[in-house]
């Protein structure tokens, strides 16, 4: 498990206006970053390329169709905004993990491993 037990130090993070702390075992920083990066990228890419498709037009000219489309669009916009907030939080976590990797000199280890794998 990449998280440290209670009582160890960690970096504070903002979450919904509150400060929260994530404690990560230093040996697991790069693994956690590698697991979170594709999640960030997938949600980000969906929002950039597909979110516009979540807007619908009324299926008919009647008031019920218009009201239903308006309600759906309102809800979809709220979901899109929430997803952008999630992407922002993930980006903050990834940036913090990057800084922690540099602080623990793990970046060089990663570069060295990548270089060795490419050379094979």
N, CA, C and O atoms as a DFTB+ gen file, in Angstrom:
480 C
 N C O
     1  1       0.850      -1.181       0.000
     2  2       0.000       0.000       0.000
     3  2       0.888       1.234       0.000
     4  3       1.817       1.308       0.805
     5  1       0.644       2.188      -0.855
     6  2       1.528       3.341      -0.954
     7  2       1.356       4.365       0.155
     8  3       2.157       5.295       0.250
     9  1       0.336       4.225       0.999
    10  2       0.110       5.232       2.027
    11  2       0.799       4.834       3.319
    12  3       0.819       3.660       3.689
    13  1       1.365       5.824       4.004
    14  2       2.038       5.571       5.273
    15  2       1.020       5.438       6.392
    16  3      -0.121       5.886       6.270
    17  1       1.443       4.825       7.470
    18  2       0.562       4.684       8.614
    19  2       0.352       6.030       9.282
    20  3       1.138       6.958       9.089
    21  1      -0.707       6.133      10.067
    22  2      -1.047       7.362      10.773
    23  2       0.115       7.797      11.650
    24  3       0.818       6.966      12.223
    25  1       0.311       9.110      11.752
    26  2       1.346       9.635      12.619
    27  2       2.627      10.006      11.903
    28  3       3.517      10.584      12.527
    29  1       2.764       9.701      10.621
    30  2       3.950      10.082       9.887
    31  2       3.671      11.387       9.157
    32  3       2.515      11.776       8.994
    33  1       4.707      12.051       8.726
    34  2       4.520      13.363       8.111
    35  2       4.073      13.226       6.666
    36  3       4.326      12.217       6.008
    37  1       3.407      14.262       6.192
    38  2       2.951      14.307       4.815
    39  2       2.739      15.738       4.389
    40  3       2.780      16.649       5.217
    41  1       2.516      15.943       3.124
    42  2       2.289      17.276       2.581
    43  2       0.811      17.625       2.666
    44  3      -0.032      16.806       2.299
    45  1       0.470      18.843       3.150
    46  2      -0.942      19.223       3.165
    47  2      -1.448      19.480       1.763
    48  3      -0.705      19.961       0.907
    49  1      -2.716      19.160       1.524
    50  2      -3.348      19.395       0.232
    51  2      -4.700      20.045       0.473
    52  3      -5.298      19.852       1.532
    53  1      -5.186      20.808      -0.486
    54  2      -6.515      21.421      -0.392
    55  2      -7.533      20.474      -1.030
    56  3      -7.310      19.937      -2.115
    57  1      -8.634      20.285      -0.345
    58  2      -9.708      19.462      -0.874
    59  2     -11.028      20.064      -0.430
    60  3     -11.334      20.100       0.761
    61  1     -11.806      20.536      -1.391
    62  2     -13.098      21.144      -1.108
    63  2     -12.979      22.230      -0.049
    64  3     -13.828      22.347       0.834
    65  1     -11.913      23.027      -0.148
    66  2     -11.740      24.128       0.779
    67  2     -11.094      23.733       2.090
    68  3     -10.757      24.600       2.896
    69  1     -10.916      22.443       2.320
    70  2     -10.281      21.976       3.549
    71  2      -8.866      21.527       3.227
    72  3      -8.565      21.153       2.093
    73  1      -8.013      21.566       4.218
    74  2      -6.674      21.033       4.038
    75  2      -6.688      19.580       4.464
    76  3      -7.102      19.248       5.575
    77  1      -6.234      18.719       3.572
    78  2      -6.109      17.305       3.884
    79  2      -4.655      16.907       3.696
    80  3      -3.891      17.610       3.035
    81  1      -4.283      15.796       4.270
    82  2      -2.905      15.335       4.181
    83  2      -2.879      13.941       3.586
    84  3      -3.626      13.055       3.999
    85  1      -2.001      13.766       2.604
    86  2      -1.781      12.447       2.025
    87  2      -0.399      12.002       2.483
    88  3       0.586      12.723       2.322
    89  1      -0.343      10.832       3.042
    90  2       0.938      10.292       3.487
    91  2       1.305       9.130       2.563
    92  3       0.565       8.153       2.447
    93  1       2.443       9.255       1.918
    94  2       2.868       8.255       0.949
    95  2       4.245       7.748       1.345
    96  3       5.154       8.534       1.615
    97  1       4.387       6.458       1.377
    98  2       5.698       5.858       1.629
    99  2       6.622       6.334       0.511
   100  3       6.288       6.185      -0.665
   101  1       7.773       6.902       0.852
   102  2       8.674       7.429      -0.182
   103  2       9.045       6.417      -1.264
   104  3       9.299       6.797      -2.407
   105  1       9.078       5.142      -0.913
   106  2       9.424       4.134      -1.922
   107  2       8.289       3.898      -2.907
   108  3       8.485       3.236      -3.926
   109  1       7.095       4.435      -2.617
   110  2       5.926       4.211      -3.462
   111  2       5.499       5.464      -4.234
   112  3       4.487       5.439      -4.933
   113  1       6.250       6.546      -4.116
   114  2       5.878       7.809      -4.757
   115  2       5.742       7.646      -6.264
   116  3       4.738       8.055      -6.849
   117  1       6.730       7.062      -6.881
   118  2       6.703       6.932      -8.345
   119  2       5.607       5.984      -8.805
   120  3       4.996       6.207      -9.851
   121  1       5.353       4.938      -8.046
   122  2       4.279       4.007      -8.412
   123  2       2.927       4.700      -8.317
   124  3       2.094       4.560      -9.212
   125  1       2.704       5.444      -7.242
   126  2       1.438       6.147      -7.091
   127  2       1.255       7.166      -8.211
   128  3       0.164       7.289      -8.770
   129  1       2.310       7.889      -8.537
   130  2       2.238       8.864      -9.631
   131  2       1.914       8.153     -10.952
   132  3       1.105       8.637     -11.744
   133  1       2.545       7.016     -11.175
   134  2       2.296       6.259     -12.408
   135  2       0.858       5.744     -12.470
   136  3       0.305       5.597     -13.560
   137  1       0.253       5.471     -11.332
   138  2      -1.132       5.003     -11.316
   139  2      -2.124       6.156     -11.469
   140  3      -3.188       5.975     -12.062
   141  1      -1.796       7.327     -10.948
   142  2      -2.710       8.468     -11.020
   143  2      -2.649       9.215     -12.352
   144  3      -3.652       9.779     -12.790
   145  1      -1.489       9.222     -12.992
   146  2      -1.335       9.992     -14.230
   147  2      -2.320       9.570     -15.330
   148  3      -2.938      10.437     -15.947
   149  1      -2.484       8.275     -15.594
   150  2      -3.439       7.893     -16.641
   151  2      -4.889       8.256     -16.297
   152  3      -5.684       8.548     -17.190
   153  1      -5.228       8.238     -15.009
   154  2      -6.576       8.637     -14.599
   155  2      -6.773      10.120     -14.904
   156  3      -7.787      10.515     -15.479
   157  1      -5.802      10.927     -14.518
   158  2      -5.857      12.362     -14.819
   159  2      -5.995      12.590     -16.316
   160  3      -6.850      13.356     -16.761
   161  1      -5.158      11.925     -17.080
   162  2      -5.144      12.128     -18.538
   163  2      -6.472      11.708     -19.174
   164  3      -6.974      12.386     -20.071
   165  1      -7.035      10.599     -18.714
   166  2      -8.285      10.114     -19.296
   167  2      -9.440      11.081     -19.028
   168  3     -10.205      11.404     -19.937
   169  1      -9.567      11.541     -17.788
   170  2     -10.658      12.464     -17.460
   171  2     -10.433      13.797     -18.158
   172  3     -11.372      14.382     -18.697
   173  1      -9.193      14.280     -18.153
   174  2      -8.869      15.545     -18.820
   175  2      -9.208      15.470     -20.308
   176  3      -9.858      16.364     -20.849
   177  1      -8.770      14.415     -20.954
   178  2      -9.023      14.273     -22.388
   179  2     -10.517      14.160     -22.688
   180  3     -10.994      14.714     -23.679
   181  1     -11.252      13.451     -21.845
   182  2     -12.698      13.369     -22.041
   183  2     -13.315      14.765     -21.982
   184  3     -14.136      15.127     -22.825
   185  1     -12.911      15.539     -20.983
   186  2     -13.483      16.875     -20.837
   187  2     -13.127      17.773     -22.014
   188  3     -13.962      18.550     -22.480
   189  1     -11.907      17.672     -22.489
   190  2     -11.478      18.516     -23.603
   191  2     -12.173      18.122     -24.900
   192  3     -12.611      18.989     -25.656
   193  1     -12.277      16.831     -25.160
   194  2     -12.754      16.368     -26.465
   195  2     -14.213      15.922     -26.513
   196  3     -14.809      15.895     -27.590
   197  1     -14.793      15.576     -25.379
   198  2     -16.130      14.974     -25.404
   199  2     -17.195      15.729     -24.605
   200  3     -18.384      15.466     -24.782
   201  1     -16.805      16.647     -23.744
   202  2     -17.783      17.281     -22.847
   203  2     -18.863      18.041     -23.605
   204  3     -20.005      18.107     -23.150
   205  1     -18.525      18.609     -24.741
   206  2     -19.526      19.339     -25.521
   207  2     -20.667      18.421     -25.955
   208  3     -21.793      18.878     -26.149
   209  1     -20.386      17.163     -26.104
   210  2     -21.404      16.203     -26.500
   211  2     -22.426      15.915     -25.410
   212  3     -23.415      15.226     -25.657
   213  1     -22.201      16.428     -24.221
   214  2     -23.136      16.216     -23.124
   215  2     -24.263      17.256     -23.109
   216  3     -25.119      17.229     -22.225
   217  1     -24.263      18.155     -24.069
   218  2     -25.327      19.147     -24.193
   219  2     -26.344      18.621     -25.195
   220  3     -25.992      18.201     -26.297
   221  1     -27.626      18.651     -24.789
   222  2     -28.668      18.132     -25.669
   223  2     -29.663      19.232     -26.032
   224  3     -29.838      20.212     -25.308
   225  1     -30.296      19.034     -27.164
   226  2     -31.390      19.912     -27.589
   227  2     -32.701      19.218     -27.260
   228  3     -32.749      17.991     -27.173
   229  1     -33.753      19.985     -27.080
   230  2     -35.058      19.352     -26.826
   231  2     -35.433      18.419     -27.976
   232  3     -35.204      18.733     -29.144
   233  1     -36.003      17.287     -27.635
   234  2     -36.405      16.320     -28.659
   235  2     -37.676      16.751     -29.380
   236  3     -37.960      16.281     -30.481
   237  1     -38.427      17.632     -28.766
   238  2     -39.650      18.128     -29.385
   239  2     -39.810      19.613     -29.109
   240  3     -39.000      20.212     -28.401
   241  1     -40.847      20.199     -29.666
   242  2     -41.094      21.625     -29.493
   243  2     -41.978      21.908     -28.285
   244  3     -42.268      23.068     -27.993
   245  1     -42.407      20.875     -27.585
   246  2     -43.308      21.055     -26.447
   247  2     -42.552      21.526     -25.201
   248  3     -41.338      21.344     -25.114
   249  1     -43.242      22.116     -24.254
   250  2     -42.594      22.628     -23.040
   251  2     -41.892      21.540     -22.218
   252  3     -40.842      21.792     -21.628
   253  1     -42.459      20.353     -22.179
   254  2     -41.841      19.272     -21.401
   255  2     -40.476      18.904     -21.988
   256  3     -39.521      18.689     -21.242
   257  1     -40.379      18.831     -23.293
   258  2     -39.097      18.518     -23.939
   259  2     -38.070      19.594     -23.637
   260  3     -36.909      19.293     -23.360
   261  1     -38.499      20.853     -23.691
   262  2     -37.568      21.955     -23.397
   263  2     -37.116      21.914     -21.941
   264  3     -35.932      22.072     -21.644
   265  1     -38.066      21.700     -21.043
   266  2     -37.727      21.645     -19.612
   267  2     -36.795      20.469     -19.316
   268  3     -35.856      20.591     -18.530
   269  1     -37.061      19.352     -19.942
   270  2     -36.230      18.166     -19.730
   271  2     -34.820      18.404     -20.254
   272  3     -33.846      18.069     -19.579
   273  1     -34.699      18.975     -21.441
   274  2     -33.379      19.274     -22.002
   275  2     -32.650      20.287     -21.134
   276  3     -31.450      20.146     -20.899
   277  1     -33.353      21.304     -20.656
   278  2     -32.725      22.311     -19.786
   279  2     -32.213      21.672     -18.496
   280  3     -31.099      21.955     -18.054
   281  1     -33.031      20.812     -17.897
   282  2     -32.621      20.138     -16.659
   283  2     -31.421      19.233     -16.906
   284  3     -30.476      19.204     -16.117
   285  1     -31.472      18.495     -18.015
   286  2     -30.352      17.619     -18.349
   287  2     -29.076      18.437     -18.548
   288  3     -28.019      18.077     -18.030
   289  1     -29.174      19.529     -19.291
   290  2     -27.999      20.361     -19.556
   291  2     -27.459      20.997     -18.281
   292  3     -26.247      21.125     -18.107
   293  1     -28.355      21.391     -17.401
   294  2     -27.922      21.952     -16.122
   295  2     -27.140      20.908     -15.321
   296  3     -26.078      21.198     -14.770
   297  1     -27.677      19.703     -15.268
   298  2     -27.006      18.617     -14.545
   299  2     -25.688      18.230     -15.208
   300  3     -24.701      17.964     -14.522
   301  1     -25.670      18.196     -16.532
   302  2     -24.428      17.819     -17.210
   303  2     -23.355      18.885     -17.002
   304  3     -22.177      18.559     -16.859
   305  1     -23.757      20.155     -16.985
   306  2     -22.779      21.215     -16.734
   307  2     -22.224      21.125     -15.310
   308  3     -21.037      21.361     -15.087
   309  1     -23.079      20.785     -14.358
   310  2     -22.607      20.588     -12.979
   311  2     -21.626      19.422     -12.908
   312  3     -20.620      19.494     -12.201
   313  1     -21.918      18.352     -13.638
   314  2     -21.015      17.196     -13.663
   315  2     -19.687      17.552     -14.318
   316  3     -18.630      17.116     -13.862
   317  1     -19.739      18.336     -15.377
   318  2     -18.513      18.753     -16.061
   319  2     -17.668      19.629     -15.136
   320  3     -16.450      19.467     -15.057
   321  1     -18.316      20.548     -14.446
   322  2     -17.570      21.397     -13.507
   323  2     -16.945      20.564     -12.395
   324  3     -15.800      20.804     -12.010
   325  1     -17.683      19.593     -11.878
   326  2     -17.146      18.712     -10.843
   327  2     -15.958      17.910     -11.377
   328  3     -14.967      17.715     -10.672
   329  1     -16.063      17.450     -12.613
   330  2     -14.959      16.683     -13.212
   331  2     -13.729      17.554     -13.393
   332  3     -12.610      17.091     -13.174
   333  1     -13.918      18.827     -13.795
   334  2     -12.764      19.735     -13.900
   335  2     -12.126      19.943     -12.528
   336  3     -10.903      20.028     -12.421
   337  1     -12.946      20.026     -11.479
   338  2     -12.401      20.130     -10.122
   339  2     -11.582      18.907      -9.760
   340  3     -10.529      19.018      -9.132
   341  1     -12.073      17.730     -10.161
   342  2     -11.353      16.480      -9.923
   343  2     -10.019      16.479     -10.667
   344  3      -8.998      16.067     -10.117
   345  1     -10.030      16.939     -11.916
   346  2      -8.795      17.013     -12.699
   347  2      -7.802      17.965     -12.019
   348  3      -6.608      17.675     -11.945
   349  1      -8.299      19.091     -11.529
   350  2      -7.431      20.038     -10.833
   351  2      -6.824      19.422      -9.579
   352  3      -5.637      19.602      -9.307
   353  1      -7.642      18.690      -8.810
   354  2      -7.133      18.026      -7.608
   355  2      -6.072      16.985      -7.973
   356  3      -5.024      16.908      -7.331
   357  1      -6.348      16.189      -9.000
   358  2      -5.363      15.195      -9.431
   359  2      -4.066      15.871      -9.870
   360  3      -2.977      15.391      -9.555
   361  1      -4.180      16.978     -10.594
   362  2      -2.984      17.709     -11.032
   363  2      -2.183      18.189      -9.827
   364  3      -0.955      18.098      -9.821
   365  1      -2.870      18.698      -8.810
   366  2      -2.173      19.136      -7.597
   367  2      -1.456      17.969      -6.916
   368  3      -0.323      18.111      -6.455
   369  1      -2.124      16.822      -6.857
   370  2      -1.495      15.637      -6.258
   371  2      -0.280      15.215      -7.077
   372  3       0.772      14.910      -6.515
   373  1      -0.418      15.197      -8.397
   374  2       0.701      14.811      -9.263
   375  2       1.870      15.777      -9.123
   376  3       3.025      15.352      -9.095
   377  1       1.580      17.071      -9.035
   378  2       2.648      18.059      -8.836
   379  2       3.351      17.850      -7.499
   380  3       4.574      17.953      -7.408
   381  1       2.570      17.556      -6.468
   382  2       3.150      17.300      -5.148
   383  2       4.012      16.040      -5.173
   384  3       5.085      15.998      -4.571
   385  1       3.533      15.017      -5.873
   386  2       4.328      13.788      -5.992
   387  2       5.611      14.040      -6.781
   388  3       6.660      13.489      -6.448
   389  1       5.536      14.864      -7.818
   390  2       6.748      15.239      -8.566
   391  2       7.762      15.912      -7.655
   392  3       8.951      15.593      -7.681
   393  1       7.269      16.857      -6.842
   394  2       8.178      17.559      -5.935
   395  2       8.766      16.604      -4.905
   396  3       9.952      16.681      -4.587
   397  1       7.939      15.706      -4.386
   398  2       8.442      14.717      -3.424
   399  2       9.478      13.816      -4.075
   400  3      10.482      13.482      -3.446
   401  1       9.256      13.416      -5.318
   402  2      10.236      12.577      -6.026
   403  2      11.566      13.315      -6.163
   404  3      12.633      12.726      -5.990
   405  1      11.491      14.606      -6.474
   406  2      12.736      15.392      -6.556
   407  2      13.397      15.500      -5.191
   408  3      14.616      15.369      -5.073
   409  1      12.588      15.742      -4.151
   410  2      13.135      15.857      -2.795
   411  2      13.837      14.581      -2.348
   412  3      14.844      14.634      -1.641
   413  1      13.306      13.445      -2.759
   414  2      13.898      12.152      -2.393
   415  2      14.889      11.644      -3.443
   416  3      15.351      10.506      -3.364
   417  1      15.209      12.479      -4.413
   418  2      16.131      12.112      -5.494
   419  2      15.669      10.866      -6.243
   420  3      16.489      10.055      -6.674
   421  1      14.371      10.717      -6.395
   422  2      13.827       9.571      -7.113
   423  2      13.760       9.823      -8.609
   424  3      13.632       8.881      -9.391
   425  1      13.845      11.065      -9.010
   426  2      13.757      11.404     -10.433
   427  2      14.923      10.800     -11.184
   428  3      14.742      10.249     -12.270
   429  1      16.105      10.894     -10.627
   430  2      17.278      10.321     -11.282
   431  2      17.142       8.813     -11.415
   432  3      17.524       8.238     -12.434
   433  1      16.586       8.162     -10.368
   434  2      16.373       6.719     -10.441
   435  2      15.453       6.376     -11.607
   436  3      15.700       5.413     -12.333
   437  1      14.397       7.159     -11.785
   438  2      13.454       6.917     -12.878
   439  2      14.126       7.127     -14.224
   440  3      13.969       6.310     -15.132
   441  1      14.875       8.218     -14.361
   442  2      15.577       8.484     -15.613
   443  2      16.582       7.383     -15.918
   444  3      16.730       6.966     -17.067
   445  1      17.259       6.924     -14.901
   446  2      18.243       5.857     -15.083
   447  2      17.555       4.565     -15.516
   448  3      18.041       3.873     -16.411
   449  1      16.423       4.235     -14.885
   450  2      15.690       3.023     -15.254
   451  2      15.170       3.118     -16.683
   452  3      15.236       2.146     -17.436
   453  1      14.662       4.267     -17.052
   454  2      14.153       4.464     -18.408
   455  2      15.277       4.325     -19.413
   456  3      15.108       3.683     -20.450
   457  1      16.415       4.915     -19.121
   458  2      17.567       4.833     -20.010
   459  2      17.999       3.381     -20.182
   460  3      18.284       2.941     -21.296
   461  1      18.045       2.642     -19.082
   462  2      18.450       1.229     -19.151
   463  2      17.466       0.405     -19.954
   464  3      17.866      -0.463     -20.729
   465  1      16.163       0.672     -19.773
   466  2      15.148      -0.082     -20.521
   467  2      15.235       0.232     -22.017
   468  3      15.081      -0.661     -22.851
   469  1      15.481       1.499     -22.355
   470  2      15.596       1.890     -23.756
   471  2      16.840       1.289     -24.401
   472  3      16.843       1.005     -25.598
   473  1      17.896       1.095     -23.614
   474  2      19.142       0.575     -24.140
   475  2      19.067      -0.930     -24.405
   476  3      19.837      -1.464     -25.203
   477  1      18.140      -1.606     -23.733
   478  2      18.033      -3.072     -23.878
   479  2      17.378      -3.492     -25.159
   480  3      17.224      -4.687     -25.411
